[in-house]
Amino acid sequence: MTGQPLPGFRDFFPPEHAALRGIFRAWREASRCAGFTEYEGPELESLELYTEKSGDEIVTQLYHFQDKGEREVALRPEMTPTLARMVVSQHRNYRKPIKWFSIPRLFRYERPQRGRHREHYQWNCDIVGEKSPVAEAELIATLCLGLSLLGLGAGDVIESLDVIHVDRATGAVRSWLFDSTGARAEGVFSA
């Protein structure tokens, strides 16, 4: 026995685990304050759920295997396909827009490098059934609240805001974001 976790994985000893739980508490509080409801899905899904949209090339980035029932399965690398599967199966039972959030444990078989692990957690907030820029603004506001609850400000993370696809946002959303956070606009809305 080596005493070390597998490459790309980590141990969370009590102090680190307490810090991780503190982050999750802030994410949950921000999500609930914004009207999101928490959901969860299985960590193990049909391999087809991921190859259907992304093609067979995604298989090289997944932890996948054949289970004892001879089904091709994979540890979930992202939450969106699970969310889509869940919404499609029960969409008639929920009023639109659906505002759900999750903090899933995800797995990717990638070369470990600084800041990237094969196992990680991710905060997902999703609005299903709302096409207006208001949904984008709600997501940005929830993100800002989550960062604030962690003691972070716009200057700490503004360079990463474009991953939220705010490049589609209207001028009103842009004005709201920068007026309310005091952030600088350079590079945030570039395509």
C-alpha positions in Angstrom: 0.0 0.0 0.0 1.4 3.4 -1.1 -0.3 5.7 1.3 -1.2 8.1 -1.5 -4.4 8.4 -3.5 -4.4 7.6 -7.2 -3.1 10.3 -9.5 -5.6 13.1 -10.0 -7.5 12.3 -6.8 -7.2 13.8 -3.3 -7.8 13.0 0.3 -9.8 15.6 2.3 -8.5 15.4 5.9 -10.8 17.0 8.5 -9.5 20.6 8.1 -9.7 20.5 4.3 -13.1 18.7 4.4 -14.4 21.4 6.8 -13.3 24.1 4.3 -14.9 22.2 1.4 -18.2 21.9 3.3 -18.0 25.7 4.0 -17.8 26.3 0.3 -20.7 24.0 -0.3 -22.8 25.9 2.4 -22.1 29.2 0.6 -23.1 27.8 -2.8 -26.3 26.2 -1.3 -27.2 29.5 0.5 -26.7 31.6 -2.7 -28.7 29.1 -4.7 -31.6 28.9 -2.3 -31.7 32.7 -1.9 -32.0 33.0 -5.7 -34.9 30.5 -5.7 -33.1 27.4 -6.9 -34.0 23.9 -5.7 -31.2 21.3 -5.1 -31.3 18.0 -7.1 -28.9 15.1 -7.4 -28.4 12.3 -9.9 -26.4 9.1 -9.9 -22.7 9.2 -10.2 -22.8 6.2 -12.5 -24.8 6.6 -15.8 -25.1 4.7 -19.1 -22.1 5.4 -21.3 -24.6 6.2 -24.1 -25.9 9.3 -22.2 -22.5 10.9 -22.9 -21.7 9.5 -26.3 -25.1 10.3 -27.7 -24.3 14.1 -27.9 -20.5 14.2 -27.8 -19.6 11.1 -29.9 -17.3 8.2 -29.2 -14.3 10.4 -28.9 -15.5 11.4 -25.4 -14.9 7.8 -24.2 -11.2 8.5 -23.9 -11.9 11.2 -21.3 -14.2 9.0 -19.2 -13.9 6.4 -16.5 -16.0 3.7 -18.1 -16.4 0.0 -17.8 -18.9 -2.8 -18.4 -20.8 -3.7 -15.2 -21.9 -7.1 -14.1 -25.1 -6.8 -16.1 -23.0 -6.3 -19.2 -24.1 -2.6 -19.5 -21.6 0.0 -20.7 -21.5 2.6 -17.9 -19.4 5.7 -17.0 -18.7 7.7 -13.9 -20.4 11.1 -14.6 -17.9 13.7 -16.1 -20.5 16.5 -16.1 -24.0 17.1 -14.9 -25.8 18.5 -17.9 -26.7 15.1 -19.5 -28.1 13.9 -16.2 -30.1 17.1 -15.8 -31.4 16.7 -19.3 -32.4 13.1 -18.7 -34.2 14.0 -15.5 -36.0 17.0 -17.0 -37.2 15.0 -20.0 -38.5 12.2 -17.9 -40.5 14.4 -15.5 -40.9 17.8 -17.2 -44.7 17.7 -17.1 -44.6 17.6 -13.3 -42.7 20.9 -12.9 -43.7 24.5 -13.7 -41.4 26.4 -16.0 -38.9 27.8 -15.6 -37.3 25.0 -13.7 -34.6 26.4 -11.4 -32.4 23.6 -10.1 -28.9 23.5 -8.7 -26.4 20.8 -7.8 -22.9 20.3 -6.4 -22.0 17.0 -8.0 -18.8 15.0 -7.7 -17.5 14.6 -11.3 -14.9 12.3 -12.8 -12.7 12.8 -15.9 -9.9 10.6 -17.1 -7.5 13.4 -18.1 -3.9 14.0 -17.5 -3.6 15.5 -14.0 -2.1 19.0 -14.0 -2.0 22.0 -11.8 -5.6 23.0 -10.9 -7.1 20.0 -12.7 -8.0 16.8 -11.0 -9.6 13.6 -12.2 -12.2 14.0 -9.5 -13.7 17.4 -8.6 -16.8 19.1 -7.4 -18.7 21.7 -9.5 -21.5 24.2 -8.6 -24.2 24.0 -11.3 -27.2 26.3 -11.4 -29.6 25.7 -14.3 -32.7 27.5 -15.5 -34.7 25.3 -17.9 -37.6 26.8 -19.9 -36.6 30.5 -19.8 -35.0 31.9 -22.9 -34.8 35.6 -22.0 -31.6 37.4 -20.9 -33.2 37.6 -17.5 -32.2 34.0 -16.9 -28.5 34.9 -17.7 -28.8 37.8 -15.2 -30.2 35.5 -12.5 -27.3 33.1 -13.0 -24.8 35.9 -12.8 -26.5 37.4 -9.7 -26.4 33.9 -8.0 -22.7 33.6 -8.9 -22.0 37.0 -7.5 -23.8 36.2 -4.2 -22.0 32.9 -3.9 -18.7 34.6 -4.4 -19.6 37.3 -1.9 -20.6 34.7 0.7 -17.1 33.2 0.2 -15.5 36.6 0.8 -14.6 37.1 -2.9 -15.3 40.1 -5.0 -15.6 40.8 -8.7 -11.9 41.6 -8.9 -11.0 38.1 -7.7 -12.8 36.3 -10.6 -13.9 38.8 -13.2 -11.7 37.2 -15.9 -13.7 34.0 -15.7 -17.2 35.4 -16.1 -17.2 34.8 -19.9 -17.6 31.0 -19.2 -21.2 31.7 -18.3 -22.0 32.6 -21.9 -22.7 36.2 -21.0 -21.6 37.2 -24.5 -25.3 36.7 -25.5 -26.5 39.1 -22.7 -28.2 42.4 -23.7 -26.9 45.8 -22.9 -29.3 46.0 -19.9 -27.8 42.9 -18.4 -24.3 44.2 -19.0 -25.2 47.5 -17.3 -26.7 45.7 -14.3 -23.7 43.5 -13.9 -21.1 46.3 -14.0 -23.2 48.8 -12.0 -23.9 46.4 -9.2 -20.4 44.8 -8.9 -18.1 47.7 -9.9 -16.3 45.3 -12.2 -14.4 46.3 -15.3 -15.9 45.3 -18.7 -12.6 44.7 -20.5 -12.7 41.2 -22.1 -15.7 39.9 -20.2 -18.2 39.9 -23.0 -15.8 39.0 -25.8 -16.8 36.1 -28.0 
